[in-house]
């Protein structure tokens, strides 16, 4: 510290001094108040130094907000309170007045000895709660007698300094709170838009910028209606007007699923909204919270799709429970497996042909499992209509089948039902198995051709195409080429599906595999039942080999399972499980018992055998196809497969 250039004097005109200080500080605000205050107070009191400090939180240090020393302002500085008269002011929260002998009373304060200070007066700056904010200190190189007028003057401006310090701290707290609020609003997932009385945008957060695809600076000052549809603009104006009759303690007015928002690129989306009103500086403002519910619809759609996919998988499990593995060692089966190994690694579509029950679905899954798409979904779609489906198709067309295959598109503004993913969408990236594709209605064949050619399709009722990457494995129990010639199957679809063809042999052409398959089926069921069975007797093997098996492997599976269940001991009895030998057609001689190689029958003969067998099963079940008492259950076939064969063989129920 340095002395004034002029010698200090303690006599003063208190009125003139007070007026001088007031005039010098009245026009200043903020930290400039402290600079003006210490300057004018030092000049009025004619003292060496005057300074104002504030405490530094968490420390025992003070920061000088302003200091007048030696006739000039000095740069801000900090210092330790320990060993200084300032410590006594801050710690005691009381004024400290030392007339003289300052150096001897505070020998550890280097500043006192350096400037030769003698007198000191310090007053704490208190907030409204009595907490110490800092202090105002006056230091002189001459004694400072206890003049009431000087003390009163210092107290007045200590209070002025304390008030300004409180105001600055309050402003700082407000700025900090506003910054926190701004960060909170900007970090909100929902769009927050502030509107004035005329519904012009005054502020919007980052989520709103992202939601509408435009920066806040573009939207602020504009009518918010440009970001709403016409109906929603009118609705928002109505809601804002409704606040005129509301009282302050009523809750916010909520708007749910009612607004259609419009992005800057003119794309519309549904929005859930909450509108509230507040007043500031005599003006009304509105806060609009918006949530893009398209994401919720998409999530609901995904949940629905997963539920549907779960049902599909359950259906597949039901279809698969009869086929755990491909069993057999005949040459014809080996050729099929060689074809599977050759075709599977490619991405070509495959047509699997064969009679009912030969395992076309099993081969389709084997192709998928050995393909590069094996980690992606395998989804089955049955194109064959059951008897109930045929009635529904006659009454309502193919709408339900179209929904199941292509899915249903719902606009983003629907308030209830969500879109439905079809099996094409579920199979994206994987393989779709079109079982009995020859029965797919012609009106759906055209859409399927488009999907396979372009890799995209439009869900029923939708307006945007959906892209998919698929491999198709189709099966057919009939002659698709003949269907093309008959006009019941599209030629372009046939060529798209038949990129590679695998033909499965009927079980009658795999007679060497019959005992192997029968043994495998019997052992598997016996393990589940906790039973032990003897090997098949030669008589049982002979009877199994002699039967025509119109239902092929599936029928064999069903017969063996019935035999296991109905056999009382460990030996397998076929009497109650194996159908009676098929009777000869009227006028035909009885077939000779096999004494050598099995007789070879023509395709027409085998078709007739199947017709007779299916007709007999239908008659036994009073022409009921599905259900526990249906012919499908009796034959070990799925209702859709049996209905398909009934249609293909043109079996009709005789009139009563």
ZAMARGU-4260 file (C-alpha; in steps of 0.2 Angstrom, whole numbers, plus 5000, padded with zeros to 4 digits):
<rodrens>
0) 5000/5000/5000 | 5006/5018/4997 | 5000/5034/5004 | 4989/5048/4996 | 4999/5061/4988
5) 4991/5073/4999 | 4991/5071/5018 | 4975/5063/5026 | 4963/5074/5036 | 4949/5067/5046
10) 4939/5083/5048 | 4925/5082/5035 | 4908/5090/5029 | 4898/5074/5031 | 4884/5081/5020
15) 4895/5085/5006 | 4904/5068/5008 | 4888/5059/5008 | 4882/5069/4992 | 4898/5066/4983
20) 4897/5047/4986 | 4879/5046/4981 | 4882/5055/4965 | 4897/5045/4961 | 4889/5028/4963
25) 4870/5031/4959 | 4873/5029/4940 | 4883/5013/4942 | 4877/4995/4943 | 4886/4978/4945
30) 4904/4977/4949 | 4907/4995/4944 | 4897/5001/4959 | 4911/4994/4970 | 4924/5003/4960
35) 4915/5020/4961 | 4911/5017/4980 | 4929/5014/4985 | 4935/5029/4975 | 4923/5041/4982
40) 4923/5034/5000 | 4942/5036/5000 | 4942/5053/4994 | 4928/5059/5006 | 4936/5051/5021
45) 4954/5056/5015 | 4960/5039/5019 | 4974/5028/5012 | 4965/5013/5006 | 4947/5007/5004
50) 4942/4990/4997 | 4927/4978/4996 | 4929/4959/4996 | 4918/4944/4995 | 4922/4927/5003
55) 4928/4913/4992 | 4917/4898/4996 | 4926/4883/5003 | 4941/4893/5008 | 4948/4905/5020
60) 4952/4917/5007 | 4945/4934/5001 | 4943/4941/4984 | 4944/4960/4982 | 4930/4966/4971
65) 4937/4984/4970 | 4952/4992/4979 | 4957/5011/4979 | 4974/5013/4985 | 4987/5027/4983
70) 4975/5038/4973 | 4970/5024/4960 | 4961/5008/4957 | 4972/4993/4958 | 4969/4976/4949
75) 4958/4963/4958 | 4968/4952/4970 | 4965/4938/4983 | 4973/4935/5000 | 4972/4924/5015
80) 4962/4930/5030 | 4973/4922/5043 | 4982/4935/5054 | 4973/4950/5047 | 4961/4962/5055
85) 4949/4956/5040 | 4948/4939/5048 | 4941/4946/5064 | 4928/4955/5054 | 4923/4940/5044
90) 4924/4927/5058 | 4915/4938/5071 | 4902/4945/5058 | 4904/4961/5068 | 4912/4978/5065
95) 4931/4980/5070 | 4938/4998/5073 | 4956/5000/5078 | 4961/5018/5081 | 4980/5015/5081
100) 4993/5002/5084 | 4987/4991/5070 | 5005/4984/5066 | 5008/4979/5084 | 4991/4971/5085
105) 4993/4961/5069 | 5012/4958/5067 | 5009/4943/5055 | 5000/4954/5042 | 5013/4959/5030
110) 5003/4972/5021 | 5001/4982/5037 | 5019/4984/5040 | 5023/4987/5022 | 5012/5003/5021
115) 5014/5008/5039 | 4996/5007/5042 | 4990/5014/5059 | 4971/5014/5059 | 4958/5002/5053
120) 4939/5000/5051 | 4930/4985/5044 | 4912/4981/5042 | 4905/4964/5037 | 4893/4963/5022
125) 4878/4953/5027 | 4864/4945/5017 | 4846/4945/5023 | 4849/4929/5033 | 4864/4937/5042
130) 4877/4927/5033 | 4893/4935/5029 | 4896/4939/5011 | 4912/4949/5012 | 4917/4965/5020
135) 4921/4984/5017 | 4938/4989/5025 | 4945/5007/5027 | 4964/5008/5031 | 4974/5024/5035
140) 4992/5028/5040 | 4986/5040/5053 | 4975/5035/5068 | 4956/5034/5065 | 4947/5041/5080
145) 4929/5035/5083 | 4920/5049/5074 | 4902/5045/5074 | 4899/5054/5057 | 4913/5044/5049
150) 4907/5028/5056 | 4889/5032/5050 | 4895/5036/5033 | 4905/5020/5032 | 4890/5010/5038
155) 4879/5017/5025 | 4890/5012/5011 | 4894/4995/5018 | 4875/4992/5017 | 4875/4999/4999
160) 4889/4987/4995 | 4880/4972/5004 | 4864/4976/4994 | 4874/4976/4978 | 4883/4960/4982
165) 4867/4952/4986 | 4859/4958/4970 | 4874/4951/4960 | 4873/4935/4969 | 4854/4934/4965
170) 4857/4938/4947 | 4871/4925/4946 | 4859/4912/4954 | 4846/4917/4942 | 4858/4915/4927
175) 4863/4898/4934 | 4845/4892/4936 | 4841/4898/4919 | 4856/4889/4912 | 4851/4873/4921
180) 4833/4875/4915 | 4839/4878/4897 | 4850/4862/4898 | 4835/4853/4906 | 4824/4858/4892
185) 4836/4855/4878 | 4840/4838/4885 | 4821/4833/4886 | 4816/4819/4874 | 4800/4828/4870
190) 4799/4844/4859 | 4796/4859/4870 | 4790/4875/4861 | 4786/4892/4869 | 4773/4902/4860
195) 4767/4920/4863 | 4749/4926/4864 | 4748/4926/4845 | 4755/4908/4845 | 4771/4914/4837
200) 4787/4904/4842 | 4798/4912/4855 | 4808/4897/4859 | 4811/4879/4855 | 4822/4865/4862
205) 4834/4854/4852 | 4821/4840/4852 | 4809/4851/4843 | 4823/4856/4831 | 4826/4838/4827
210) 4807/4833/4827 | 4803/4847/4814 | 4819/4846/4804 | 4822/4865/4806 | 4834/4875/4818
215) 4826/4886/4831 | 4832/4902/4823 | 4821/4898/4808 | 4806/4895/4818 | 4807/4909/4831
220) 4796/4924/4827 | 4785/4914/4815 | 4767/4908/4817 | 4769/4890/4824 | 4754/4886/4812
225) 4766/4883/4798 | 4772/4867/4807 | 4754/4860/4809 | 4741/4854/4797 | 4726/4865/4794
230) 4715/4855/4806 | 4728/4855/4819 | 4731/4874/4817 | 4712/4877/4821 | 4712/4865/4835
235) 4727/4873/4843 | 4719/4890/4842 | 4703/4883/4850 | 4713/4876/4864 | 4723/4892/4867
240) 4706/4902/4867 | 4699/4890/4880 | 4712/4896/4893 | 4702/4913/4894 | 4689/4905/4907
245) 4702/4895/4916 | 4708/4899/4934 | 4726/4898/4939 | 4725/4882/4950 | 4717/4872/4936
250) 4729/4858/4929 | 4737/4860/4912 | 4725/4857/4897 | 4731/4840/4889 | 4729/4836/4871
255) 4731/4818/4867 | 4734/4811/4849 | 4725/4826/4842 | 4738/4836/4832 | 4745/4832/4816
260) 4762/4840/4815 | 4772/4844/4799 | 4791/4844/4796 | 4800/4857/4787 | 4801/4845/4772
265) 4782/4844/4773 | 4781/4826/4780 | 4767/4824/4792 | 4767/4814/4808 | 4755/4812/4823
270) 4759/4821/4839 | 4753/4819/4857 | 4753/4836/4865 | 4751/4845/4881 | 4747/4864/4881
275) 4749/4875/4896 | 4749/4894/4899 | 4759/4906/4910 | 4761/4925/4912 | 4777/4935/4912
280) 4778/4954/4912 | 4760/4956/4909 | 4759/4945/4894 | 4753/4927/4892 | 4764/4913/4885
285) 4760/4895/4881 | 4771/4880/4883 | 4768/4866/4870 | 4775/4849/4873 | 4775/4837/4858
290) 4779/4819/4857 | 4780/4810/4840 | 4769/4795/4843 | 4774/4787/4827 | 4788/4780/4837
295) 4775/4772/4849 | 4765/4766/4834 | 4781/4758/4827 | 4785/4750/4844 | 4767/4743/4845
300) 4769/4737/4828 | 4785/4728/4832 | 4778/4720/4848 | 4763/4715/4837 | 4775/4708/4824
305) 4785/4698/4837 | 4769/4691/4844 | 4763/4686/4827 | 4781/4678/4824 | 4779/4669/4840
310) 4763/4661/4834 | 4771/4657/4818 | 4785/4648/4827 | 4773/4639/4838 | 4764/4633/4822
315) 4781/4628/4815 | 4784/4618/4831 | 4767/4609/4829 | 4772/4605/4811 | 4789/4599/4815
320) 4785/4588/4830 | 4784/4573/4818 | 4800/4576/4809 | 4816/4577/4820 | 4828/4572/4806
325) 4829/4565/4789 | 4830/4546/4790 | 4834/4533/4777 | 4847/4526/4766 | 4839/4522/4750
330) 4847/4527/4733 | 4832/4539/4730 | 4834/4548/4746 | 4853/4549/4744 | 4850/4558/4727
335) 4838/4570/4736 | 4851/4574/4749 | 4864/4576/4736 | 4853/4589/4727 | 4850/4598/4744
340) 4869/4600/4747 | 4872/4606/4729 | 4858/4619/4729 | 4858/4625/4747 | 4874/4636/4746
345) 4867/4646/4731 | 4853/4659/4733 | 4842/4652/4720 | 4824/4649/4723 | 4819/4631/4724
350) 4804/4621/4719 | 4801/4605/4730 | 4789/4593/4721 | 4782/4577/4729 | 4766/4569/4735
355) 4758/4573/4751 | 4768/4567/4767 | 4784/4565/4758 | 4793/4578/4768 | 4793/4593/4757
360) 4793/4605/4772 | 4808/4595/4780 | 4818/4597/4764 | 4814/4615/4763 | 4821/4618/4781
365) 4836/4607/4776 | 4839/4619/4762 | 4838/4634/4773 | 4849/4626/4787 | 4863/4623/4774
370) 4862/4640/4766 | 4871/4657/4770 | 4854/4663/4777 | 4853/4650/4790 | 4855/4662/4805
375) 4840/4672/4798 | 4821/4668/4799 | 4813/4653/4791 | 4795/4657/4789 | 4781/4645/4782
380) 4766/4651/4773 | 4753/4638/4768 | 4745/4642/4751 | 4733/4627/4752 | 4715/4632/4759
385) 4706/4622/4771 | 4688/4618/4769 | 4684/4632/4780 | 4696/4644/4771 | 4687/4639/4754
390) 4670/4645/4761 | 4678/4661/4768 | 4687/4664/4751 | 4670/4661/4742 | 4662/4674/4753
395) 4675/4687/4756 | 4688/4684/4743 | 4707/4682/4747 | 4708/4697/4759 | 4714/4687/4774
400) 4726/4677/4764 | 4733/4694/4757 | 4735/4701/4774 | 4744/4685/4781 | 4756/4685/4766
405) 4759/4704/4763 | 4754/4711/4779 | 4742/4726/4782 | 4748/4744/4781 | 4741/4756/4794
410) 4743/4775/4791 | 4753/4783/4805 | 4738/4793/4811 | 4728/4778/4816 | 4723/4779/4835
415) 4719/4761/4838 | 4725/4746/4828 | 4743/4746/4822 | 4749/4738/4806 | 4752/4720/4804
420) 4768/4712/4797 | 4765/4698/4784 | 4775/4683/4782 | 4785/4691/4768 | 4791/4705/4780
425) 4795/4692/4794 | 4806/4682/4782 | 4816/4697/4777 | 4834/4692/4776 | 4830/4673/4777
430) 4819/4660/4768 | 4800/4660/4765 | 4793/4642/4762 | 4777/4643/4751 | 4769/4627/4755
435) 4758/4620/4741 | 4760/4635/4731 | 4749/4629/4717 | 4734/4633/4727 | 4739/4651/4729
440) 4724/4662/4722 | 4728/4670/4705 | 4725/4688/4712 | 4739/4685/4724 | 4751/4677/4712
445) 4753/4694/4703 | 4758/4703/4719 | 4770/4689/4723 | 4778/4690/4706 | 4781/4709/4708
450) 4788/4706/4726 | 4800/4692/4719 | 4805/4703/4704 | 4808/4720/4712 | 4812/4714/4730
455) 4798/4725/4737 | 4780/4725/4740 | 4766/4736/4747 | 4756/4730/4762 | 4737/4729/4760
460) 4730/4746/4764 | 4748/4754/4764 | 4755/4768/4754 | 4773/4765/4755 | 4782/4750/4747
465) 4793/4739/4759 | 4809/4731/4753 | 4814/4713/4757 | 4828/4701/4754 | 4821/4684/4752
470) 4825/4666/4746 | 4809/4657/4741 | 4807/4638/4743 | 4791/4632/4736 | 4782/4615/4737
475) 4769/4607/4726 | 4760/4591/4727 | 4753/4593/4710 | 4759/4596/4692 | 4763/4615/4691
480) 4767/4614/4673 | 4750/4607/4669 | 4742/4621/4680 | 4751/4634/4669 | 4744/4626/4654
485) 4726/4625/4663 | 4728/4644/4667 | 4727/4642/4686 | 4745/4646/4689 | 4755/4660/4681
490) 4769/4655/4670 | 4781/4670/4676 | 4779/4664/4694 | 4782/4646/4689 | 4799/4651/4681
495) 4803/4663/4696 | 4801/4648/4708 | 4808/4634/4698 | 4826/4641/4699 | 4831/4624/4705
500) 4819/4608/4707 | 4820/4594/4719 | 4808/4579/4717 | 4805/4569/4732 | 4801/4550/4730
505) 4785/4543/4738 | 4788/4531/4752 | 4782/4516/4741 | 4798/4519/4730 | 4809/4519/4746
510) 4803/4502/4753 | 4820/4499/4760 | 4818/4514/4771 | 4801/4509/4779 | 4808/4498/4793
515) 4822/4511/4797 | 4809/4525/4798 | 4797/4514/4808 | 4810/4509/4820 | 4816/4527/4822
520) 4798/4534/4825 | 4794/4519/4838 | 4810/4522/4848 | 4807/4541/4849 | 4789/4539/4855
525) 4794/4525/4867 | 4808/4536/4875 | 4795/4550/4878 | 4783/4537/4886 | 4797/4529/4896
530) 4795/4512/4888 | 4806/4499/4880 | 4801/4491/4864 | 4807/4475/4855 | 4814/4476/4837
535) 4801/4475/4824 | 4796/4457/4820 | 4798/4450/4802 | 4779/4449/4801 | 4777/4468/4806
540) 4791/4473/4793 | 4782/4463/4779 | 4765/4471/4783 | 4773/4488/4783 | 4782/4485/4766
545) 4766/4478/4758 | 4755/4493/4762 | 4753/4506/4749 | 4756/4521/4760 | 4746/4534/4751
550) 4750/4547/4765 | 4769/4543/4763 | 4781/4546/4778 | 4768/4556/4788 | 4756/4542/4787
555) 4769/4529/4792 | 4773/4541/4807 | 4755/4541/4812 | 4753/4523/4811 | 4768/4519/4821
560) 4763/4531/4835 | 4746/4523/4836 | 4754/4506/4837 | 4765/4511/4851 | 4751/4518/4861
565) 4739/4503/4858 | 4752/4489/4860 | 4750/4483/4878 | 4768/4475/4880 | 4785/4478/4873
570) 4781/4470/4856 | 4773/4482/4843 | 4756/4476/4836 | 4750/4484/4820 | 4732/4476/4820
575) 4724/4492/4827 | 4735/4504/4819 | 4738/4499/4801 | 4723/4501/4789 | 4716/4486/4780
580) 4723/4482/4763 | 4715/4493/4750 | 4701/4483/4741 | 4703/4481/4722 | 4692/4491/4711
585) 4676/4483/4705 | 4679/4471/4691 | 4697/4469/4694 | 4706/4454/4700 | 4713/4453/4717
590) 4731/4457/4718 | 4743/4443/4720 | 4752/4441/4736 | 4770/4447/4733 | 4782/4432/4731
595) 4796/4441/4724 | 4800/4459/4720 | 4786/4472/4724 | 4774/4475/4710 | 4776/4492/4701
600) 4760/4502/4700 | 4757/4516/4687 | 4754/4534/4693 | 4735/4532/4689 | 4734/4516/4700
605) 4743/4525/4714 | 4731/4540/4712 | 4716/4529/4713 | 4723/4520/4728 | 4725/4537/4737
610) 4707/4542/4731 | 4700/4526/4739 | 4710/4528/4755 | 4705/4546/4757 | 4687/4543/4753
615) 4686/4529/4766 | 4694/4540/4779 | 4681/4554/4775 | 4666/4542/4776 | 4672/4535/4792
620) 4673/4553/4799 | 4656/4558/4792 | 4666/4569/4779 | 4673/4580/4793 | 4691/4586/4788
625) 4698/4595/4804 | 4697/4592/4822 | 4699/4578/4834 | 4686/4567/4825 | 4691/4573/4808
630) 4699/4563/4793 | 4715/4573/4794 | 4718/4567/4812 | 4714/4549/4807 | 4726/4549/4792
635) 4740/4559/4801 | 4739/4573/4789 | 4736/4592/4792 | 4719/4598/4788 | 4726/4610/4774
640) 4736/4595/4766 | 4720/4584/4766 | 4709/4598/4759 | 4722/4601/4745 | 4722/4582/4741
645) 4703/4582/4741 | 4703/4596/4729 | 4717/4588/4718 | 4709/4571/4717 | 4691/4579/4714
650) 4684/4569/4729 | 4666/4575/4732 | 4654/4570/4745 | 4639/4560/4738 | 4622/4568/4739
655) 4610/4560/4752
</rodrens>
